[in-house]
Amino acid sequence: MVGISGCTSSDSSSINVLQPIPASQTDSYKASAQTIPLANMLKNPDTYKGQKIKVTGEIFQIQESSGSTFILLNTPETTSYSDRVAVTYGGSVSFVKGDTITAYGEGGGAYSYKSQEGYDITIPLIKAVLIEGG
């Protein structure tokens, strides 16, 4: 389970993360993951719950805690703070703020948090099983 400082999930429980997949399964998982336009995910994130999704973007914020990672990701379609994607991952990564990554995982529905400015923000959640650089 993972969260990010200053953010709270849309429900009272912490977000369960998925464990990374074995290297032997990465090619088939990547081939089956869909790229969903950000506008579609923002409109109704629950539509993509459980579906295999691929998302690429620049890390805006990243935090690791207890062996899990939480990322706020700016995609090429991001135009404001409410156009990001939340990514959870059941492991540590070598990436830092500003790095470009591709995350493969399952749609996790909506993720809500309160920004440092006090705004309530709801964005799509991806529960990643594989994260690659570049």
Secondary structure, 3 states (H helix, E strand, C coil): CECCCCCCCCCCCCECCCCCCCHHHHHHHHHHCEECCHHHHHHCHHHHECCEEEEEEEEEEEEEECCEEEEEEECCCCCCCCCEEEEEECCCCCCCCCCEEEEEEEEEEEEEEECCCCCEEEEEEEEEEEEEEC
